[in-house]
Amino acid sequence: MDGSDRGLSRRAVVRSAVAIGGASALSACLQREEPEDVPRATRSPDELPRRQHAWNEFLSTDDHGNVRPPEHHLLLGLEYVGDGPADAAAEREQLEAAFRTLERAYKRGNDGLVFAMGYGPAYFDRFDADLRGVDLPDPEALAPIEDPELDEYDALLHLASDYGHVTLSAEEALTGELEELNGLEVAGTFDGVFEVGERRSGFIGAGMPAERQSGVGGIPDSDPVPEDAPMFMGFKTGFEQNQASEDRVTIPEGPFAGGTTIHLSKIQLHLHQWYEQDSRSQRVAKMFSPTHAADDLVEGVGENLGDSSGITEISGSAAEDARNEGTVGHAQKAARAREDGEPILLRRDFDSTDDDTASTHFLSLQRSIADFVKTREAMTGSDLTDGAVGPLTNNGILQYLTVRNRANYLVPPRGLRSLPAPNPQ
């Protein structure tokens, strides 16, 4: 980061810095943001919720009550340094001290920091004992057209804030590059416990994708992403009524009660046809449903929809639309995976321009990985091709996505987040 960033907007510089990482990127963020505005924690770590994934009560909301996710996100794929199972009490204490430093340094929320630590099958495979109370399968391809790389990191740390320098500062503190964090002495690091194997960054929020679209692979040179769109595909997501509650995605019993699971996919976007050949009506039909398009129900990016896409109240049967219209919507298909009328996934996904390519880091929370697999199968819609009017080429948004990576993680409750044993009891 040097004089080459002159003329770029503050937000563009910050997003680039978060993607690059390191001391120089942090310095660029600090020059463009206002670190004195970041509040310290208002609660001690012992007063925070038992659930790591309990973010919503601390996050801001829009005028319709939809949770507004933090603008900047950082994913750290972590590799355990030791050869065998992680069972040293000193390592656990060191790691817990590091997490408590984050919790003391920043208020929990958009204007501070939220984070969650998860552990993958590779981590639990280090132990002789089997993982108890949770089914955590190895990741796998979930559709015939997929050939993703299957991540094998021991752990995943998800950091998020409206301030890019907060996520970078947290990373630098954890990796031993900072002695103070927001004016607080750093009490623990990853040193000797974890190494960062990969970092992935991203962003979400009105106007952020449009600012970042120019010259990015997968997006036409005409820069077609709407100025107020929160994601590259041009529509609002995360409607309150279309998201599972944090209670619904929480593991209810067993040694990891109070935890959840993460499925993480890295999805490359191909948006030339989406914006240059498809009409707006076609995009609405493929994202929501043919009824949404025919009745012109979506204004702009969809802010008029309030706290619900209306997919279960408005759209017709996915099977009937596939058969009679030759088109079925992405949200329309995914809604078929609901249980008792309620969603079973809580999405915390965001867009990215890592490697100068438009992509989405699809991060979902669910009680079990089986819930994600069920939803993915519904979204794939293989069962809808029979009886369709010719080939079902308008099968939601599948043709605009390529899954590059898949991974599964267990997110323990806060009390077990530091090197958990497979059977904590």
Number of C-alpha atoms within 10 A of each C-alpha: 15 8 6 7 13 9 9 11 11 15 20 15 23 24 25 21 23 27 24 18 20 15 16 13 23 23 15 21 27 18 14 15 17 11 14 8 10 20 16 19 17 13 13 11 15 11 8 13 13 16 22 22 24 21 20 16 10 16 20 16 14 11 9 14 13 20 20 16 24 25 22 29 31 23 21 20 22 23 19 21 14 11 7 12 15 20 12 9 11 9 20 18 13 18 23 21 17 21 25 16 23 30 23 20 25 23 20 24 22 21 22 25 28 27 23 21 24 25 26 25 22 18 22 21 15 16 15 10 11 13 18 15 15 21 14 20 14 16 22 16 15 16 13 8 10 13 15 19 16 16 19 18 22 22 25 27 18 18 22 28 25 22 27 30 28 28 27 28 24 26 25 20 23 24 18 14 15 16 14 15 20 18 9 14 14 24 19 22 24 22 14 12 17 20 15 18 14 12 17 20 26 24 29 24 19 18 17 22 27 19 17 22 22 16 14 17 19 19 24 19 12 12 16 19 25 19 15 18 23 24 26 26 24 24 22 19 20 19 20 18 17 23 21 19 19 19 15 18 24 24 23 15 11 14 19 25 16 24 29 28 28 30 21 21 23 23 21 22 24 20 22 17 14 22 19 12 10 14 12 13 16 19 22 27 27 25 23 26 28 26 18 22 20 12 10 12 17 18 11 14 20 18 19 13 15 16 20 20 26 19 20 15 8 14 20 16 15 24 21 15 21 26 19 13 15 21 25 33 30 24 24 29 26 21 21 19 22 17 10 7 10 15 22 27 26 22 18 18 23 23 27 29 23 17 11 14 17 23 27 25 24 18 19 20 29 26 25 23 25 13 20 21 14 17 21 16 17 21 22 20 23 13 10 20 17 13 15 18 15 11 13 20 16 19 24 26 21 17 14 16 15 17 23 16 20 23 23 30 27 27 28 28 26 21 15 19 22 23 25 18 19 20 13 11 8
